[in-house]
Amino acid sequence: MTAFNPTRGDRRPDDAAGGGPYAHRLRVTQLNPRQANQFDLAPDADARARIAEALDLTDLPAARMTGRIEAAGADSWALTARLTARVVQPCVVTLAPVATALDEEVRRAWSPHATDPTGEEIEMPDDETEPLGQAIDLGAVLVEALSLALPLYPRAPDASLDDGAAPEPEAEDTRKPFAGLGDLLARRDTE
């Protein structure tokens, strides 16, 4: 298997065309359909800072996605990868920094026969095949996988909600709107 290393310049990132905080586009025409195309993608410090800002992270000390892209059928491609990262997020209770280590499996598939859903009401397809264009953006896959792997409510180990801060339950409502209804109906029937 041949491997390419983005830091060696085997595939040149096209950052201007990405549109997101990090782009590393591979032209589909440059991928070998007969064997696995290995990759090892590790954003530099500036790219990690842009990703951290886009995902509202305090810091992103490390991020790396390694894996392969293989031909799947005559004209489709499948990505299998492992995302590892260290992220720092603010605690939802105290806003103190919370460090988390992530290790996630990433799978994606692209096909020229898949279409983006359009219209006012759309039905989401069952499979996760994405439309295939001229390039596959590994940087966008890394950022998306990272955002999906982040803890929703990071909490510092010693953080706790103050029990005294809970609102007091309101006094039971003593009004009874239908209490006099029976008397009114009884009076109406006697008249």
N, C-alpha and C positions, 0 to 999 in steps of 0.2 A: 504494500500500500504506500502510495506517496502521500506525504503530509505537507501542508503549507503552513507557514508561520507568518502571521500578519506583521510581526516586528521585523522580519527579514525582507518584507516588501513583496512577498509572493502574490498577494492580492492587495491592491491599493484601495483604502477606504475612500469613499466619495462622500465626505461629511456634508458638503453643501446640498446634496440632493436628498439627504435623509429626512430633514424636517423635524426630527426629534432631538433629544439631548445627546444622542450618540448614534452614529451610523457607521456601518461597515458592510458595504454592498458588494455582493459577488455576482458577476454577470453569469447568467445561466449558461450561455454559450461557452464559457470557460470551464465549466464543471465537467468532469470525466464521467460519462454514463456507464462505463464498464467496471468501475471500481469505486470504493468509498473515498470521498473527498474529506480528509481529516482537517480539523481546525482547532486552534487553541487561541481564544480571544480574551485578552486581558486589557481593559481600558487603562490608559495612563492617568496620572493624577488630575489633569485638567478635565478629562472626559468624566472621571468619577465625580468630580465637583459639580459638573453640569447635570449628571444623573441624580446626584444627591439633592440638588436644588429642585429639579423637576419632580422628584418623588417626596419632597418635604422631609428629607432626612437630615439629621444633624451632621452626620458624616458617613462616608462610604470608604473605609480604609482599604478594602480589597473586594474585587469582583473578577470572576473568571468563568468562562464557559468553554468547555472542551467537548468535542464530539465529532460527528460526521454527517455529511449529506450524501445520500445515495439515490440513484435513480429508482423510482417506484413505478414500474410499468413502462410504457413506451414514451410518455412525455410528462410524467409527474416526478416530484422529488420529495424525499422524506428526510427529516432532520431528527437525529437522536443525540442528546447531549446531556451533560451534567453541569449545573450552575452551582458554583460555590461563592459565597460572599460573606463579608462581615459588615453589618450595618449598625449605625447608632441612631436611635430615634428618641424623641422626648417621651417620658413616662406620661400616661394619660391622667395620672393623679397628681404627681408632684412636679412634672416637667423636667425631672432629672434625666440625664442621659442614660439610655438603656442599650447595651450592646447585645447583639444577637448574631449567632453564626447560622448561615443558611446553607443547605445542601439539598438541591432539588433536581429531579429528573425533568428534562424538557423534551417534548415531542411536538413536531409540527409537520404538516404535509401541504404541498402546493400542487395545484393542477391547473392547466390552462382551461379546463372545462368547468371549473368552479366560478361562480359569479358572486359579486357583492349584492346583498339584498337591497332593493330599492322600493320606493313607494311609501305611502302613509302608514299602511299596516303591513308588516313583513313577518314572515314565518321563518324562524331561525332553523337552518338545516341541522340534522342530527349529527353529521360528521363534522370534523374540525378541519376540513380541507379548505385552504385559502386560495384565492386566485393567484395564478402565477403570471408575473410580468416579465420584464427583461432582466430583473435582478432579484436576488434574495438578500434582504437586509438582516445580517446576523446581529448588528448592533440593536436594531429595533426588537428582535427576538429576545436578546439579553435583557433589555430594559423592561419589556412586557413580562417576561418570566420573573424578573426580580420584583416588580410591583405586585404580582400575584402571590409571591412567596412571603411578602412582608407580614409580620404580625399586625393584626388590625388594631389591637389595643395593648401596646407594649406597656409593661408595668414593672417598676423597680421592685426588687425583692422585699424591701422594707416599707413599701408604700401601702397605706391603708386609708380608707375613708374614715373621717372623724365621725363617730357615732352621734356626738352632740350636734353635729351640723344638719342632721336629718330634720326636715320640717315636722312640726307637731301636727298630729291629725286634727282636723277641724272638729269642733263640737258637732254632735249629731243634730241634724236639722229637726227642730221641734215643730215646724209648721206641718200641718196636715191639711192639704187643700180640699180633700173630699170629706172631711169630718162632719161638716154640717149638711151634706147633701141628703142624707137620710131624713133629717128633720124637715128640710125644704120639700122633699117629695111627699112626706107624710102630711104636711100642712096643705099641700096642693090637692091631695086626694080627699081631704075632709071638706074642702070648700065647695 
